[in-house]
Amino acid sequence: MRTGKLMNIKQASEYTGISRDMIRFYEKKGIIHPARKKNGYRDYSSHDLLLLVTARQYSCLGIELDTISELLKQNDPEVFCNEMEQAVSRLKEEQLRLLQQMDYAENMKSIFRMASEGIDHEIVRHGELYYYPRTDVRYFADLYGYNSARPAFLIRNENLELEEYPQEQGMLFLKPVGSKLTCTSYQEGTFMHFLRRFQPDIVIGRNMILPMIRTIESEGYRVCGDVFISMVLGDSCTREEDLSTVEFEISER
């Protein structure tokens, strides 16, 4: 039903906040069907404006315009309900991703606070972590940047007594990212973070790790799990030293 004052495209754009090009695009997708004057100019009714705003709202939920057009044609509440269930699922995933990015940002803020205040080490709580070894470079590259991942050098607990550690590199994720790669999962736990500066591409050995283990033991804790080393700040000009975190999973002695 078309009621109320008719508007031209400029007025419709000002009223809805939708650009003229987007209004034309919505019409092309079959979402609105404005009347035309004899001179070919479009007249937009209040019903057209409601459809425009409604379509924009659905689009903000991640629903494709072609799907929106079909939904509006069917005008079936059950079909809309099914589509909204999918939208809720997508938004929950996005919410989780944003929360994980916030956790990552908070963690990095804490690390840089330590560096700026000259703090050598401190105890932190970690949520679940998933370590993916770098075994398939092509697939591994596809994962980078997903889920606030960060590259890490892993020293497994059973190798801590070795003079030189196996060069095991990979990525730490906050949740599993698929079945193409095997991963090592870590439950929520307590870690002691150390800040250290290392030469780029240095081989990490026991002589570098042992002083930190002694510090942990002197404070009444023991290393009970694996160790992660991650670069957090690199010198892109001189490449003299990289600021890295060394993270030990610990428990009380």
Secondary structure by P-SEA (a helix, b strand, c coil): ccccccccaaaaaaaacccaaaaaaaaaaccbbbbbccccbbbbcaaaaaaaaaaaaaaaacccaaaaaaaaaaccaaaaaaaaaaaaaaaaaaaaaaaaaaaaaaaaaaaaaaaaaccccccccccbbbbbccccaaaaaaaccccbbbbbbbbcccccccccccbbbbbbbcccccccbbbbbbccbbbbbbbbbbcccccccccccaaaaaaaaaacccccbbbbbbbcccccccccbbbbbbbbbcccc
